[in-house]
Amino acid sequence: MGEFLIYYRSKLVGGIYDDRLLVKPVNSAISYLAKVEYSTPYKGAKEMLVVDNVDDKVYLTGLFAAMYEDLPMPKK
């Protein structure tokens, strides 16, 4: 599991793993990112997208908002 999991409007978008922001590889995130790079958060995990522009709040808010519709609802 990651050091921190990140939720946007109650949906899991990704996490911080080894000082890297990784998000789920949904189509909207792939389209939003300028550079598409995959990485695994830990051994045996599925690949996720690496987000490089972590200091830009507007960029991150836009990314998470774009991803929202593609993400599954939380399990009850």
PDB file of N, H, CA, C and O in Angstrom:
ATOM      1  N   MET A   1       0.854  -1.171   0.000  1.00  0.00           N
ATOM      2  CA  MET A   1       0.000   0.000   0.000  1.00  0.00           C
ATOM      3  C   MET A   1       0.897   1.231   0.000  1.00  0.00           C
ATOM      4  O   MET A   1       2.040   1.185   0.456  1.00  0.00           O
ATOM      5  N   GLY A   2       0.366   2.315  -0.512  1.00  0.00           N
ATOM      6  H   GLY A   2      -0.562   2.352  -0.882  1.00  0.00           H
ATOM      7  CA  GLY A   2       1.143   3.539  -0.620  1.00  0.00           C
ATOM      8  C   GLY A   2       1.324   4.249   0.694  1.00  0.00           C
ATOM      9  O   GLY A   2       0.707   3.911   1.704  1.00  0.00           O
ATOM     10  N   GLU A   3       2.176   5.230   0.656  1.00  0.00           N
ATOM     11  H   GLU A   3       2.678   5.505  -0.165  1.00  0.00           H
ATOM     12  CA  GLU A   3       2.382   6.041   1.841  1.00  0.00           C
ATOM     13  C   GLU A   3       1.124   6.860   2.131  1.00  0.00           C
ATOM     14  O   GLU A   3       0.729   7.023   3.285  1.00  0.00           O
ATOM     15  N   PHE A   4       0.502   7.372   1.069  1.00  0.00           N
ATOM     16  H   PHE A   4       0.823   7.239   0.131  1.00  0.00           H
ATOM     17  CA  PHE A   4      -0.731   8.143   1.174  1.00  0.00           C
ATOM     18  C   PHE A   4      -1.622   7.803  -0.003  1.00  0.00           C
ATOM     19  O   PHE A   4      -1.145   7.702  -1.133  1.00  0.00           O
ATOM     20  N   LEU A   5      -2.908   7.626   0.246  1.00  0.00           N
ATOM     21  H   LEU A   5      -3.296   7.708   1.164  1.00  0.00           H
ATOM     22  CA  LEU A   5      -3.871   7.452  -0.827  1.00  0.00           C
ATOM     23  C   LEU A   5      -4.571   8.787  -1.026  1.00  0.00           C
ATOM     24  O   LEU A   5      -4.812   9.519  -0.066  1.00  0.00           O
ATOM     25  N   ILE A   6      -4.896   9.104  -2.278  1.00  0.00           N
ATOM     26  H   ILE A   6      -4.700   8.510  -3.058  1.00  0.00           H
ATOM     27  CA  ILE A   6      -5.500  10.398  -2.591  1.00  0.00           C
ATOM     28  C   ILE A   6      -6.892  10.179  -3.153  1.00  0.00           C
ATOM     29  O   ILE A   6      -7.093   9.424  -4.104  1.00  0.00           O
ATOM     30  N   TYR A   7      -7.843  10.860  -2.538  1.00  0.00           N
ATOM     31  H   TYR A   7      -7.679  11.473  -1.766  1.00  0.00           H
ATOM     32  CA  TYR A   7      -9.241  10.804  -2.958  1.00  0.00           C
ATOM     33  C   TYR A   7      -9.669  12.161  -3.481  1.00  0.00           C
ATOM     34  O   TYR A   7      -9.240  13.201  -2.981  1.00  0.00           O
ATOM     35  N   TYR A   8     -10.519  12.136  -4.492  1.00  0.00           N
ATOM     36  H   TYR A   8     -10.868  11.291  -4.898  1.00  0.00           H
ATOM     37  CA  TYR A   8     -11.136  13.351  -5.015  1.00  0.00           C
ATOM     38  C   TYR A   8     -12.639  13.112  -5.029  1.00  0.00           C
ATOM     39  O   TYR A   8     -13.124  12.219  -5.723  1.00  0.00           O
ATOM     40  N   ARG A   9     -13.368  13.905  -4.269  1.00  0.00           N
ATOM     41  H   ARG A   9     -12.973  14.631  -3.705  1.00  0.00           H
ATOM     42  CA  ARG A   9     -14.820  13.775  -4.166  1.00  0.00           C
ATOM     43  C   ARG A   9     -15.218  12.327  -3.882  1.00  0.00           C
ATOM     44  O   ARG A   9     -16.100  11.776  -4.541  1.00  0.00           O
ATOM     45  N   SER A  10     -14.578  11.736  -2.923  1.00  0.00           N
ATOM     46  H   SER A  10     -13.862  12.184  -2.387  1.00  0.00           H
ATOM     47  CA  SER A  10     -14.841  10.380  -2.405  1.00  0.00           C
ATOM     48  C   SER A  10     -14.407   9.244  -3.326  1.00  0.00           C
ATOM     49  O   SER A  10     -14.695   8.083  -3.035  1.00  0.00           O
ATOM     50  N   LYS A  11     -13.731   9.541  -4.413  1.00  0.00           N
ATOM     51  H   LYS A  11     -13.497  10.484  -4.650  1.00  0.00           H
ATOM     52  CA  LYS A  11     -13.231   8.488  -5.301  1.00  0.00           C
ATOM     53  C   LYS A  11     -11.707   8.453  -5.231  1.00  0.00           C
ATOM     54  O   LYS A  11     -11.052   9.495  -5.196  1.00  0.00           O
ATOM     55  N   LEU A  12     -11.157   7.249  -5.212  1.00  0.00           N
ATOM     56  H   LEU A  12     -11.689   6.403  -5.241  1.00  0.00           H
ATOM     57  CA  LEU A  12      -9.710   7.072  -5.162  1.00  0.00           C
ATOM     58  C   LEU A  12      -9.106   7.396  -6.530  1.00  0.00           C
ATOM     59  O   LEU A  12      -9.434   6.752  -7.526  1.00  0.00           O
ATOM     60  N   VAL A  13      -8.219   8.402  -6.573  1.00  0.00           N
ATOM     61  H   VAL A  13      -7.953   8.925  -5.764  1.00  0.00           H
ATOM     62  CA  VAL A  13      -7.568   8.764  -7.827  1.00  0.00           C
ATOM     63  C   VAL A  13      -6.157   8.214  -7.925  1.00  0.00           C
ATOM     64  O   VAL A  13      -5.652   7.996  -9.026  1.00  0.00           O
ATOM     65  N   GLY A  14      -5.508   7.986  -6.778  1.00  0.00           N
ATOM     66  H   GLY A  14      -5.918   8.163  -5.883  1.00  0.00           H
ATOM     67  CA  GLY A  14      -4.145   7.483  -6.811  1.00  0.00           C
ATOM     68  C   GLY A  14      -3.505   7.563  -5.447  1.00  0.00           C
ATOM     69  O   GLY A  14      -4.172   7.440  -4.421  1.00  0.00           O
ATOM     70  N   GLY A  15      -2.196   7.772  -5.449  1.00  0.00           N
ATOM     71  H   GLY A  15      -1.654   7.872  -6.283  1.00  0.00           H
ATOM     72  CA  GLY A  15      -1.491   7.841  -4.186  1.00  0.00           C
ATOM     73  C   GLY A  15      -0.075   8.334  -4.355  1.00  0.00           C
ATOM     74  O   GLY A  15       0.417   8.526  -5.467  1.00  0.00           O
ATOM     75  N   ILE A  16       0.563   8.532  -3.223  1.00  0.00           N
ATOM     76  H   ILE A  16       0.164   8.376  -2.320  1.00  0.00           H
ATOM     77  CA  ILE A  16       1.975   8.914  -3.214  1.00  0.00           C
ATOM     78  C   ILE A  16       2.760   7.684  -2.791  1.00  0.00           C
ATOM     79  O   ILE A  16       2.567   7.145  -1.702  1.00  0.00           O
ATOM     80  N   TYR A  17       3.644   7.257  -3.673  1.00  0.00           N
ATOM     81  H   TYR A  17       3.801   7.696  -4.558  1.00  0.00           H
ATOM     82  CA  TYR A  17       4.441   6.057  -3.465  1.00  0.00           C
ATOM     83  C   TYR A  17       5.904   6.411  -3.693  1.00  0.00           C
ATOM     84  O   TYR A  17       6.273   6.833  -4.788  1.00  0.00           O
ATOM     85  N   ASP A  18       6.739   6.245  -2.676  1.00  0.00           N
ATOM     86  H   ASP A  18       6.439   5.901  -1.786  1.00  0.00           H
ATOM     87  CA  ASP A  18       8.178   6.539  -2.802  1.00  0.00           C
ATOM     88  C   ASP A  18       8.420   7.926  -3.393  1.00  0.00           C
ATOM     89  O   ASP A  18       9.212   8.083  -4.323  1.00  0.00           O
ATOM     90  N   ASP A  19       7.736   8.927  -2.849  1.00  0.00           N
ATOM     91  H   ASP A  19       7.092   8.800  -2.094  1.00  0.00           H
ATOM     92  CA  ASP A  19       7.875  10.321  -3.287  1.00  0.00           C
ATOM     93  C   ASP A  19       7.455  10.558  -4.734  1.00  0.00           C
ATOM     94  O   ASP A  19       7.948  11.485  -5.376  1.00  0.00           O
ATOM     95  N   ARG A  20       6.548   9.727  -5.253  1.00  0.00           N
ATOM     96  H   ARG A  20       6.148   8.973  -4.731  1.00  0.00           H
ATOM     97  CA  ARG A  20       6.011   9.915  -6.608  1.00  0.00           C
ATOM     98  C   ARG A  20       4.498   9.960  -6.516  1.00  0.00           C
ATOM     99  O   ARG A  20       3.898   9.202  -5.756  1.00  0.00           O
ATOM    100  N   LEU A  21       3.877  10.845  -7.286  1.00  0.00           N
ATOM    101  H   LEU A  21       4.364  11.461  -7.904  1.00  0.00           H
ATOM    102  CA  LEU A  21       2.424  10.869  -7.389  1.00  0.00           C
ATOM    103  C   LEU A  21       2.032   9.963  -8.549  1.00  0.00           C
ATOM    104  O   LEU A  21       2.407  10.206  -9.696  1.00  0.00           O
ATOM    105  N   LEU A  22       1.283   8.932  -8.242  1.00  0.00           N
ATOM    106  H   LEU A  22       0.979   8.734  -7.310  1.00  0.00           H
ATOM    107  CA  LEU A  22       0.798   7.998  -9.256  1.00  0.00           C
ATOM    108  C   LEU A  22      -0.725   8.020  -9.229  1.00  0.00           C
ATOM    109  O   LEU A  22      -1.334   8.026  -8.159  1.00  0.00           O
ATOM    110  N   VAL A  23      -1.342   8.033 -10.427  1.00  0.00           N
ATOM    111  H   VAL A  23      -0.846   8.028 -11.296  1.00  0.00           H
ATOM    112  CA  VAL A  23      -2.800   8.019 -10.527  1.00  0.00           C
ATOM    113  C   VAL A  23      -3.241   6.824 -11.359  1.00  0.00           C
ATOM    114  O   VAL A  23      -2.464   6.235 -12.110  1.00  0.00           O
ATOM    115  N   LYS A  24      -4.508   6.492 -11.197  1.00  0.00           N
ATOM    116  H   LYS A  24      -5.139   6.970 -10.586  1.00  0.00           H
ATOM    117  CA  LYS A  24      -5.069   5.360 -11.950  1.00  0.00           C
ATOM    118  C   LYS A  24      -5.014   5.657 -13.450  1.00  0.00           C
ATOM    119  O   LYS A  24      -5.226   6.798 -13.861  1.00  0.00           O
ATOM    120  N   PRO A  25      -4.736   4.657 -14.257  1.00  0.00           N
ATOM    121  CA  PRO A  25      -4.577   4.874 -15.700  1.00  0.00           C
ATOM    122  C   PRO A  25      -5.902   4.859 -16.466  1.00  0.00           C
ATOM    123  O   PRO A  25      -6.086   4.048 -17.375  1.00  0.00           O
ATOM    124  N   VAL A  26      -6.808   5.740 -16.107  1.00  0.00           N
ATOM    125  H   VAL A  26      -6.659   6.398 -15.369  1.00  0.00           H
ATOM    126  CA  VAL A  26      -8.079   5.844 -16.829  1.00  0.00           C
ATOM    127  C   VAL A  26      -7.863   6.693 -18.078  1.00  0.00           C
ATOM    128  O   VAL A  26      -6.925   7.489 -18.136  1.00  0.00           O
ATOM    129  N   ASN A  27      -8.730   6.523 -19.080  1.00  0.00           N
ATOM    130  H   ASN A  27      -9.491   5.877 -19.034  1.00  0.00           H
ATOM    131  CA  ASN A  27      -8.564   7.212 -20.364  1.00  0.00           C
ATOM    132  C   ASN A  27      -8.462   8.723 -20.223  1.00  0.00           C
ATOM    133  O   ASN A  27      -7.666   9.357 -20.916  1.00  0.00           O
ATOM    134  N   SER A  28      -9.255   9.303 -19.339  1.00  0.00           N
ATOM    135  H   SER A  28      -9.901   8.788 -18.776  1.00  0.00           H
ATOM    136  CA  SER A  28      -9.230  10.761 -19.181  1.00  0.00           C
ATOM    137  C   SER A  28      -7.883  11.238 -18.640  1.00  0.00           C
ATOM    138  O   SER A  28      -7.414  12.307 -19.032  1.00  0.00           O
ATOM    139  N   ALA A  29      -7.263  10.487 -17.766  1.00  0.00           N
ATOM    140  H   ALA A  29      -7.644   9.619 -17.447  1.00  0.00           H
ATOM    141  CA  ALA A  29      -5.951  10.863 -17.237  1.00  0.00           C
ATOM    142  C   ALA A  29      -4.887  10.736 -18.320  1.00  0.00           C
ATOM    143  O   ALA A  29      -4.004  11.587 -18.429  1.00  0.00           O
ATOM    144  N   ILE A  30      -4.967   9.692 -19.109  1.00  0.00           N
ATOM    145  H   ILE A  30      -5.684   9.001 -19.021  1.00  0.00           H
ATOM    146  CA  ILE A  30      -4.010   9.500 -20.204  1.00  0.00           C
ATOM    147  C   ILE A  30      -4.101  10.660 -21.192  1.00  0.00           C
ATOM    148  O   ILE A  30      -3.078  11.142 -21.678  1.00  0.00           O
ATOM    149  N   SER A  31      -5.312  11.108 -21.489  1.00  0.00           N
ATOM    150  H   SER A  31      -6.143  10.716 -21.094  1.00  0.00           H
ATOM    151  CA  SER A  31      -5.519  12.234 -22.405  1.00  0.00           C
ATOM    152  C   SER A  31      -5.046  13.547 -21.791  1.00  0.00           C
ATOM    153  O   SER A  31      -4.547  14.415 -22.508  1.00  0.00           O
ATOM    154  N   TYR A  32      -5.192  13.705 -20.493  1.00  0.00           N
ATOM    155  H   TYR A  32      -5.597  13.000 -19.911  1.00  0.00           H
ATOM    156  CA  TYR A  32      -4.874  14.968 -19.814  1.00  0.00           C
ATOM    157  C   TYR A  32      -3.368  15.185 -19.667  1.00  0.00           C
ATOM    158  O   TYR A  32      -2.885  16.309 -19.805  1.00  0.00           O
ATOM    159  N   LEU A  33      -2.642  14.129 -19.393  1.00  0.00           N
ATOM    160  H   LEU A  33      -3.035  13.216 -19.282  1.00  0.00           H
ATOM    161  CA  LEU A  33      -1.201  14.258 -19.138  1.00  0.00           C
ATOM    162  C   LEU A  33      -0.432  14.574 -20.417  1.00  0.00           C
ATOM    163  O   LEU A  33      -0.687  13.985 -21.467  1.00  0.00           O
ATOM    164  N   ALA A  34       0.507  15.505 -20.318  1.00  0.00           N
ATOM    165  H   ALA A  34       0.715  15.984 -19.465  1.00  0.00           H
ATOM    166  CA  ALA A  34       1.336  15.866 -21.473  1.00  0.00           C
ATOM    167  C   ALA A  34       2.295  14.730 -21.815  1.00  0.00           C
ATOM    168  O   ALA A  34       2.542  14.450 -22.988  1.00  0.00           O
ATOM    169  N   LYS A  35       2.835  14.074 -20.783  1.00  0.00           N
ATOM    170  H   LYS A  35       2.634  14.301 -19.830  1.00  0.00           H
ATOM    171  CA  LYS A  35       3.776  12.966 -20.973  1.00  0.00           C
ATOM    172  C   LYS A  35       3.209  11.753 -20.246  1.00  0.00           C
ATOM    173  O   LYS A  35       2.981  11.798 -19.037  1.00  0.00           O
ATOM    174  N   VAL A  36       2.984  10.681 -20.976  1.00  0.00           N
ATOM    175  H   VAL A  36       3.169  10.644 -21.958  1.00  0.00           H
ATOM    176  CA  VAL A  36       2.424   9.469 -20.376  1.00  0.00           C
ATOM    177  C   VAL A  36       3.569   8.519 -20.018  1.00  0.00           C
ATOM    178  O   VAL A  36       4.293   8.027 -20.884  1.00  0.00           O
ATOM    179  N   GLU A  37       3.703   8.283 -18.723  1.00  0.00           N
ATOM    180  H   GLU A  37       3.114   8.682 -18.020  1.00  0.00           H
ATOM    181  CA  GLU A  37       4.735   7.379 -18.214  1.00  0.00           C
ATOM    182  C   GLU A  37       4.079   6.473 -17.167  1.00  0.00           C
ATOM    183  O   GLU A  37       3.378   6.946 -16.272  1.00  0.00           O
ATOM    184  N   TYR A  38       4.315   5.186 -17.292  1.00  0.00           N
ATOM    185  H   TYR A  38       4.885   4.802 -18.018  1.00  0.00           H
ATOM    186  CA  TYR A  38       3.751   4.211 -16.358  1.00  0.00           C
ATOM    187  C   TYR A  38       4.810   3.752 -15.357  1.00  0.00           C
ATOM    188  O   TYR A  38       6.001   3.699 -15.663  1.00  0.00           O
ATOM    189  N   SER A  39       4.345   3.427 -14.163  1.00  0.00           N
ATOM    190  H   SER A  39       3.377   3.470 -13.914  1.00  0.00           H
ATOM    191  CA  SER A  39       5.227   2.882 -13.135  1.00  0.00           C
ATOM    192  C   SER A  39       4.374   2.072 -12.166  1.00  0.00           C
ATOM    193  O   SER A  39       3.177   2.321 -12.022  1.00  0.00           O
ATOM    194  N   THR A  40       4.991   1.113 -11.513  1.00  0.00           N
ATOM    195  H   THR A  40       5.963   0.910 -11.631  1.00  0.00           H
ATOM    196  CA  THR A  40       4.262   0.343 -10.502  1.00  0.00           C
ATOM    197  C   THR A  40       4.553   0.943  -9.131  1.00  0.00           C
ATOM    198  O   THR A  40       5.697   1.282  -8.829  1.00  0.00           O
ATOM    199  N   PRO A  41       3.529   1.073  -8.308  1.00  0.00           N
ATOM    200  CA  PRO A  41       3.733   1.659  -6.981  1.00  0.00           C
ATOM    201  C   PRO A  41       4.517   0.755  -6.032  1.00  0.00           C
ATOM    202  O   PRO A  41       5.239   1.237  -5.159  1.00  0.00           O
ATOM    203  N   TYR A  42       4.372  -0.539  -6.204  1.00  0.00           N
ATOM    204  H   TYR A  42       3.785  -0.931  -6.913  1.00  0.00           H
ATOM    205  CA  TYR A  42       5.086  -1.512  -5.384  1.00  0.00           C
ATOM    206  C   TYR A  42       5.068  -2.840  -6.117  1.00  0.00           C
ATOM    207  O   TYR A  42       4.290  -3.023  -7.053  1.00  0.00           O
ATOM    208  N   LYS A  43       5.909  -3.757  -5.706  1.00  0.00           N
ATOM    209  H   LYS A  43       6.541  -3.609  -4.946  1.00  0.00           H
ATOM    210  CA  LYS A  43       6.045  -5.052  -6.379  1.00  0.00           C
ATOM    211  C   LYS A  43       4.701  -5.782  -6.416  1.00  0.00           C
ATOM    212  O   LYS A  43       4.029  -5.922  -5.394  1.00  0.00           O
ATOM    213  N   GLY A  44       4.326  -6.239  -7.600  1.00  0.00           N
ATOM    214  H   GLY A  44       4.872  -6.125  -8.430  1.00  0.00           H
ATOM    215  CA  GLY A  44       3.097  -6.994  -7.778  1.00  0.00           C
ATOM    216  C   GLY A  44       1.864  -6.142  -8.040  1.00  0.00           C
ATOM    217  O   GLY A  44       0.782  -6.686  -8.258  1.00  0.00           O
ATOM    218  N   ALA A  45       1.999  -4.831  -8.025  1.00  0.00           N
ATOM    219  H   ALA A  45       2.878  -4.389  -7.848  1.00  0.00           H
ATOM    220  CA  ALA A  45       0.860  -3.934  -8.247  1.00  0.00           C
ATOM    221  C   ALA A  45       0.663  -3.664  -9.735  1.00  0.00           C
ATOM    222  O   ALA A  45       1.568  -3.870 -10.544  1.00  0.00           O
ATOM    223  N   LYS A  46      -0.528  -3.203 -10.078  1.00  0.00           N
ATOM    224  H   LYS A  46      -1.263  -3.036  -9.421  1.00  0.00           H
ATOM    225  CA  LYS A  46      -0.809  -2.799 -11.452  1.00  0.00           C
ATOM    226  C   LYS A  46      -0.110  -1.481 -11.746  1.00  0.00           C
ATOM    227  O   LYS A  46       0.130  -0.673 -10.849  1.00  0.00           O
ATOM    228  N   GLU A  47       0.212  -1.279 -13.025  1.00  0.00           N
ATOM    229  H   GLU A  47       0.016  -1.936 -13.754  1.00  0.00           H
ATOM    230  CA  GLU A  47       0.862  -0.038 -13.419  1.00  0.00           C
ATOM    231  C   GLU A  47      -0.077   1.149 -13.245  1.00  0.00           C
ATOM    232  O   GLU A  47      -1.290   1.040 -13.426  1.00  0.00           O
ATOM    233  N   MET A  48       0.514   2.279 -12.891  1.00  0.00           N
ATOM    234  H   MET A  48       1.499   2.367 -12.744  1.00  0.00           H
ATOM    235  CA  MET A  48      -0.222   3.525 -12.732  1.00  0.00           C
ATOM    236  C   MET A  48       0.522   4.605 -13.513  1.00  0.00           C
ATOM    237  O   MET A  48       1.645   4.394 -13.971  1.00  0.00           O
ATOM    238  N   LEU A  49      -0.118   5.758 -13.657  1.00  0.00           N
ATOM    239  H   LEU A  49      -1.031   5.929 -13.285  1.00  0.00           H
ATOM    240  CA  LEU A  49       0.481   6.875 -14.382  1.00  0.00           C
ATOM    241  C   LEU A  49       1.283   7.762 -13.435  1.00  0.00           C
ATOM    242  O   LEU A  49       0.837   8.063 -12.327  1.00  0.00           O
ATOM    243  N   VAL A  50       2.450   8.173 -13.872  1.00  0.00           N
ATOM    244  H   VAL A  50       2.812   7.929 -14.772  1.00  0.00           H
ATOM    245  CA  VAL A  50       3.298   9.079 -13.104  1.00  0.00           C
ATOM    246  C   VAL A  50       2.886  10.510 -13.436  1.00  0.00           C
ATOM    247  O   VAL A  50       2.773  10.879 -14.605  1.00  0.00           O
ATOM    248  N   VAL A  51       2.663  11.315 -12.390  1.00  0.00           N
ATOM    249  H   VAL A  51       2.754  11.016 -11.440  1.00  0.00           H
ATOM    250  CA  VAL A  51       2.327  12.730 -12.570  1.00  0.00           C
ATOM    251  C   VAL A  51       3.549  13.545 -12.157  1.00  0.00           C
ATOM    252  O   VAL A  51       3.996  13.476 -11.012  1.00  0.00           O
ATOM    253  N   ASP A  52       4.086  14.321 -13.104  1.00  0.00           N
ATOM    254  H   ASP A  52       3.723  14.377 -14.035  1.00  0.00           H
ATOM    255  CA  ASP A  52       5.283  15.107 -12.836  1.00  0.00           C
ATOM    256  C   ASP A  52       4.978  16.510 -12.314  1.00  0.00           C
ATOM    257  O   ASP A  52       5.756  17.060 -11.534  1.00  0.00           O
ATOM    258  N   ASN A  53       3.879  17.081 -12.727  1.00  0.00           N
ATOM    259  H   ASN A  53       3.247  16.634 -13.360  1.00  0.00           H
ATOM    260  CA  ASN A  53       3.562  18.479 -12.438  1.00  0.00           C
ATOM    261  C   ASN A  53       2.865  18.603 -11.072  1.00  0.00           C
ATOM    262  O   ASN A  53       1.727  19.065 -11.000  1.00  0.00           O
ATOM    263  N   VAL A  54       3.534  18.198 -10.009  1.00  0.00           N
ATOM    264  H   VAL A  54       4.459  17.822 -10.068  1.00  0.00           H
ATOM    265  CA  VAL A  54       2.887  18.086  -8.701  1.00  0.00           C
ATOM    266  C   VAL A  54       2.785  19.400  -7.936  1.00  0.00           C
ATOM    267  O   VAL A  54       2.051  19.469  -6.950  1.00  0.00           O
ATOM    268  N   ASP A  55       3.480  20.423  -8.348  1.00  0.00           N
ATOM    269  H   ASP A  55       4.076  20.368  -9.149  1.00  0.00           H
ATOM    270  CA  ASP A  55       3.449  21.697  -7.635  1.00  0.00           C
ATOM    271  C   ASP A  55       2.382  22.655  -8.160  1.00  0.00           C
ATOM    272  O   ASP A  55       2.172  23.720  -7.578  1.00  0.00           O
ATOM    273  N   ASP A  56       1.718  22.300  -9.228  1.00  0.00           N
ATOM    274  H   ASP A  56       1.888  21.436  -9.701  1.00  0.00           H
ATOM    275  CA  ASP A  56       0.704  23.169  -9.834  1.00  0.00           C
ATOM    276  C   ASP A  56      -0.688  22.738  -9.381  1.00  0.00           C
ATOM    277  O   ASP A  56      -1.230  21.752  -9.881  1.00  0.00           O
ATOM    278  N   LYS A  57      -1.264  23.475  -8.435  1.00  0.00           N
ATOM    279  H   LYS A  57      -0.823  24.275  -8.028  1.00  0.00           H
ATOM    280  CA  LYS A  57      -2.572  23.125  -7.870  1.00  0.00           C
ATOM    281  C   LYS A  57      -3.666  23.128  -8.923  1.00  0.00           C
ATOM    282  O   LYS A  57      -4.539  22.260  -8.910  1.00  0.00           O
ATOM    283  N   VAL A  58      -3.633  24.085  -9.830  1.00  0.00           N
ATOM    284  H   VAL A  58      -2.924  24.791  -9.841  1.00  0.00           H
ATOM    285  CA  VAL A  58      -4.659  24.183 -10.875  1.00  0.00           C
ATOM    286  C   VAL A  58      -4.577  22.969 -11.792  1.00  0.00           C
ATOM    287  O   VAL A  58      -5.602  22.402 -12.170  1.00  0.00           O
ATOM    288  N   TYR A  59      -3.360  22.573 -12.147  1.00  0.00           N
ATOM    289  H   TYR A  59      -2.528  23.034 -11.839  1.00  0.00           H
ATOM    290  CA  TYR A  59      -3.151  21.398 -13.002  1.00  0.00           C
ATOM    291  C   TYR A  59      -3.685  20.133 -12.334  1.00  0.00           C
ATOM    292  O   TYR A  59      -4.390  19.345 -12.964  1.00  0.00           O
ATOM    293  N   LEU A  60      -3.347  19.939 -11.054  1.00  0.00           N
ATOM    294  H   LEU A  60      -2.774  20.579 -10.542  1.00  0.00           H
ATOM    295  CA  LEU A  60      -3.787  18.738 -10.347  1.00  0.00           C
ATOM    296  C   LEU A  60      -5.304  18.714 -10.171  1.00  0.00           C
ATOM    297  O   LEU A  60      -5.925  17.662 -10.319  1.00  0.00           O
ATOM    298  N   THR A  61      -5.898  19.846  -9.863  1.00  0.00           N
ATOM    299  H   THR A  61      -5.394  20.701  -9.743  1.00  0.00           H
ATOM    300  CA  THR A  61      -7.348  19.911  -9.731  1.00  0.00           C
ATOM    301  C   THR A  61      -8.017  19.582 -11.060  1.00  0.00           C
ATOM    302  O   THR A  61      -9.023  18.873 -11.091  1.00  0.00           O
ATOM    303  N   GLY A  62      -7.471  20.087 -12.146  1.00  0.00           N
ATOM    304  H   GLY A  62      -6.654  20.663 -12.122  1.00  0.00           H
ATOM    305  CA  GLY A  62      -7.994  19.773 -13.475  1.00  0.00           C
ATOM    306  C   GLY A  62      -7.861  18.301 -13.810  1.00  0.00           C
ATOM    307  O   GLY A  62      -8.775  17.705 -14.380  1.00  0.00           O
ATOM    308  N   LEU A  63      -6.724  17.710 -13.458  1.00  0.00           N
ATOM    309  H   LEU A  63      -5.982  18.195 -12.995  1.00  0.00           H
ATOM    310  CA  LEU A  63      -6.506  16.282 -13.702  1.00  0.00           C
ATOM    311  C   LEU A  63      -7.519  15.451 -12.933  1.00  0.00           C
ATOM    312  O   LEU A  63      -8.162  14.568 -13.502  1.00  0.00           O
ATOM    313  N   PHE A  64      -7.665  15.727 -11.644  1.00  0.00           N
ATOM    314  H   PHE A  64      -7.143  16.444 -11.181  1.00  0.00           H
ATOM    315  CA  PHE A  64      -8.591  14.952 -10.816  1.00  0.00           C
ATOM    316  C   PHE A  64     -10.031  15.135 -11.285  1.00  0.00           C
ATOM    317  O   PHE A  64     -10.800  14.174 -11.302  1.00  0.00           O
ATOM    318  N   ALA A  65     -10.403  16.346 -11.662  1.00  0.00           N
ATOM    319  H   ALA A  65      -9.779  17.127 -11.649  1.00  0.00           H
ATOM    320  CA  ALA A  65     -11.761  16.603 -12.155  1.00  0.00           C
ATOM    321  C   ALA A  65     -12.008  15.858 -13.469  1.00  0.00           C
ATOM    322  O   ALA A  65     -13.094  15.325 -13.692  1.00  0.00           O
ATOM    323  N   ALA A  66     -10.997  15.827 -14.332  1.00  0.00           N
ATOM    324  H   ALA A  66     -10.114  16.260 -14.151  1.00  0.00           H
ATOM    325  CA  ALA A  66     -11.129  15.108 -15.604  1.00  0.00           C
ATOM    326  C   ALA A  66     -11.285  13.607 -15.360  1.00  0.00           C
ATOM    327  O   ALA A  66     -12.021  12.937 -16.085  1.00  0.00           O
ATOM    328  N   MET A  67     -10.610  13.083 -14.362  1.00  0.00           N
ATOM    329  H   MET A  67     -10.012  13.627 -13.773  1.00  0.00           H
ATOM    330  CA  MET A  67     -10.647  11.653 -14.067  1.00  0.00           C
ATOM    331  C   MET A  67     -11.948  11.219 -13.394  1.00  0.00           C
ATOM    332  O   MET A  67     -12.327  10.052 -13.493  1.00  0.00           O
ATOM    333  N   TYR A  68     -12.624  12.116 -12.726  1.00  0.00           N
ATOM    334  H   TYR A  68     -12.316  13.064 -12.646  1.00  0.00           H
ATOM    335  CA  TYR A  68     -13.730  11.781 -11.844  1.00  0.00           C
ATOM    336  C   TYR A  68     -14.766  10.846 -12.485  1.00  0.00           C
ATOM    337  O   TYR A  68     -15.127   9.836 -11.882  1.00  0.00           O
ATOM    338  N   GLU A  69     -15.238  11.155 -13.661  1.00  0.00           N
ATOM    339  H   GLU A  69     -14.944  11.976 -14.151  1.00  0.00           H
ATOM    340  CA  GLU A  69     -16.290  10.343 -14.298  1.00  0.00           C
ATOM    341  C   GLU A  69     -15.810   8.947 -14.676  1.00  0.00           C
ATOM    342  O   GLU A  69     -16.609   8.013 -14.728  1.00  0.00           O
ATOM    343  N   ASP A  70     -14.523   8.797 -14.937  1.00  0.00           N
ATOM    344  H   ASP A  70     -13.874   9.556 -14.894  1.00  0.00           H
ATOM    345  CA  ASP A  70     -13.975   7.488 -15.324  1.00  0.00           C
ATOM    346  C   ASP A  70     -13.683   6.577 -14.137  1.00  0.00           C
ATOM    347  O   ASP A  70     -13.474   5.377 -14.309  1.00  0.00           O
ATOM    348  N   LEU A  71     -13.669   7.140 -12.943  1.00  0.00           N
ATOM    349  H   LEU A  71     -13.839   8.115 -12.803  1.00  0.00           H
ATOM    350  CA  LEU A  71     -13.337   6.340 -11.749  1.00  0.00           C
ATOM    351  C   LEU A  71     -14.556   5.636 -11.203  1.00  0.00           C
ATOM    352  O   LEU A  71     -15.661   6.176 -11.264  1.00  0.00           O
ATOM    353  N   PRO A  72     -14.377   4.440 -10.669  1.00  0.00           N
ATOM    354  CA  PRO A  72     -15.528   3.703 -10.105  1.00  0.00           C
ATOM    355  C   PRO A  72     -15.983   4.330  -8.781  1.00  0.00           C
ATOM    356  O   PRO A  72     -15.205   4.977  -8.080  1.00  0.00           O
ATOM    357  N   MET A  73     -17.242   4.122  -8.466  1.00  0.00           N
ATOM    358  H   MET A  73     -17.874   3.596  -9.035  1.00  0.00           H
ATOM    359  CA  MET A  73     -17.768   4.570  -7.186  1.00  0.00           C
ATOM    360  C   MET A  73     -17.122   3.727  -6.078  1.00  0.00           C
ATOM    361  O   MET A  73     -16.792   2.562  -6.300  1.00  0.00           O
ATOM    362  N   PRO A  74     -16.942   4.309  -4.896  1.00  0.00           N
ATOM    363  CA  PRO A  74     -16.352   3.543  -3.798  1.00  0.00           C
ATOM    364  C   PRO A  74     -17.236   2.359  -3.415  1.00  0.00           C
ATOM    365  O   PRO A  74     -18.463   2.430  -3.486  1.00  0.00           O
ATOM    366  N   LYS A  75     -16.592   1.279  -3.011  1.00  0.00           N
ATOM    367  H   LYS A  75     -15.595   1.221  -2.953  1.00  0.00           H
ATOM    368  CA  LYS A  75     -17.338   0.103  -2.562  1.00  0.00           C
ATOM    369  C   LYS A  75     -17.919   0.368  -1.188  1.00  0.00           C
ATOM    370  O   LYS A  75     -17.289   1.021  -0.356  1.00  0.00           O
ATOM    371  N   LYS A  76     -19.109  -0.134  -0.952  1.00  0.00           N
ATOM    372  H   LYS A  76     -19.620  -0.664  -1.628  1.00  0.00           H
ATOM    373  CA  LYS A  76     -19.759   0.072   0.341  1.00  0.00           C
ATOM    374  C   LYS A  76     -19.431  -1.056   1.280  1.00  0.00           C
ATOM    375  O   LYS A  76     -19.888  -1.061   2.422  1.00  0.00           O
TER     376      LYS A  76
END
